[in-house]
Amino acid sequence: MQASIFLLVLEVLLFALGLYLYLFARGVLSFGSDESKARAEEFRKGNALWMRLLGLALAAIMAINIVVHVKEMMAA
């Protein structure tokens, strides 16, 4: 049971990472000082396509894994 809960927490963290990556690629998230914002914006513009796709894929896969994992935990 402990391993199952640990894996569920890991899946939720990976889902959050995918969501964060997607939101960063879209430009929704901003942080830091003006200098770091400028560097982040430059990086985001150069890499937005692959970050957006990777973020969506990771979030979608982890969402499916979370649903299946919770169903398995409820059945046991």
DRENDO-1510 file (C-alpha; in Angstrom, 1 decimal, always signed):
<recs>
REC; n; res; u; v; w
REC; 1; MET; +0.0; +0.0; +0.0 .
REC; 2; GLN; +2.9; +2.4; +0.8 .
REC; 3; ALA; +4.4; +1.9; -2.6 .
REC; 4; SER; +1.0; +2.5; -4.3 .
REC; 5; ILE; +0.6; +5.8; -2.5 .
REC; 6; PHE; +4.2; +6.8; -3.3 .
REC; 7; LEU; +3.6; +6.1; -7.0 .
REC; 8; LEU; +0.4; +8.1; -7.0 .
REC; 9; VAL; +2.2; +11.1; -5.5 .
REC; 10; LEU; +4.9; +10.7; -8.1 .
REC; 11; GLU; +2.3; +10.7; -10.9 .
REC; 12; VAL; +0.6; +13.8; -9.4 .
REC; 13; LEU; +4.0; +15.6; -9.3 .
REC; 14; LEU; +4.7; +14.6; -12.9 .
REC; 15; PHE; +1.3; +15.9; -13.9 .
REC; 16; ALA; +2.0; +19.2; -12.2 .
REC; 17; LEU; +5.4; +19.4; -14.0 .
REC; 18; GLY; +3.6; +18.8; -17.4 .
REC; 19; LEU; +1.0; +21.5; -16.5 .
REC; 20; TYR; +3.7; +23.9; -15.4 .
REC; 21; LEU; +5.7; +23.3; -18.6 .
REC; 22; TYR; +2.6; +23.9; -20.8 .
REC; 23; LEU; +1.7; +27.1; -18.9 .
REC; 24; PHE; +5.2; +28.4; -19.1 .
REC; 25; ALA; +5.4; +27.7; -22.9 .
REC; 26; ARG; +2.1; +29.6; -23.4 .
REC; 27; GLY; +3.5; +32.6; -21.4 .
REC; 28; VAL; +0.9; +32.4; -18.7 .
REC; 29; LEU; +3.5; +32.2; -15.9 .
REC; 30; SER; +5.9; +35.0; -15.1 .
REC; 31; PHE; +8.3; +35.3; -12.3 .
REC; 32; GLY; +11.5; +37.0; -11.0 .
REC; 33; SER; +13.1; +40.3; -11.7 .
REC; 34; ASP; +13.0; +42.1; -15.0 .
REC; 35; GLU; +16.3; +40.6; -16.1 .
REC; 36; SER; +15.2; +37.0; -15.4 .
REC; 37; LYS; +11.8; +37.7; -17.1 .
REC; 38; ALA; +13.6; +38.8; -20.2 .
REC; 39; ARG; +15.8; +35.7; -20.3 .
REC; 40; ALA; +12.8; +33.4; -19.6 .
REC; 41; GLU; +10.8; +35.2; -22.4 .
REC; 42; GLU; +13.7; +34.7; -24.9 .
REC; 43; PHE; +14.0; +31.1; -24.0 .
REC; 44; ARG; +10.3; +30.6; -24.1 .
REC; 45; LYS; +10.0; +32.1; -27.6 .
REC; 46; GLY; +12.8; +30.0; -29.0 .
REC; 47; ASN; +11.4; +26.7; -27.5 .
REC; 48; ALA; +7.7; +27.2; -27.2 .
REC; 49; LEU; +6.6; +24.6; -29.7 .
REC; 50; TRP; +8.4; +21.6; -28.2 .
REC; 51; MET; +7.7; +22.7; -24.6 .
REC; 52; ARG; +4.0; +23.1; -25.3 .
REC; 53; LEU; +3.7; +19.6; -27.0 .
REC; 54; LEU; +5.8; +18.0; -24.3 .
REC; 55; GLY; +3.8; +19.6; -21.5 .
REC; 56; LEU; +0.5; +18.6; -23.0 .
REC; 57; ALA; +1.7; +15.0; -23.6 .
REC; 58; LEU; +3.1; +14.6; -20.1 .
REC; 59; ALA; +0.0; +16.1; -18.5 .
REC; 60; ALA; -2.4; +13.9; -20.5 .
REC; 61; ILE; -0.5; +10.7; -19.9 .
REC; 62; MET; -0.2; +11.4; -16.2 .
REC; 63; ALA; -3.9; +12.3; -15.9 .
REC; 64; ILE; -4.8; +8.9; -17.4 .
REC; 65; ASN; -2.3; +7.2; -15.1 .
REC; 66; ILE; -3.8; +8.9; -12.1 .
REC; 67; VAL; -7.3; +7.9; -13.0 .
REC; 68; VAL; -6.3; +4.3; -13.6 .
REC; 69; HIS; -4.3; +4.2; -10.4 .
REC; 70; VAL; -7.1; +5.6; -8.3 .
REC; 71; LYS; -9.5; +3.1; -9.8 .
REC; 72; GLU; -7.1; +0.3; -8.9 .
REC; 73; MET; -6.8; +1.6; -5.4 .
REC; 74; MET; -10.6; +1.8; -5.0 .
REC; 75; ALA; -11.0; -1.8; -6.2 .
REC; 76; ALA; -8.5; -3.3; -3.8 .
</recs>
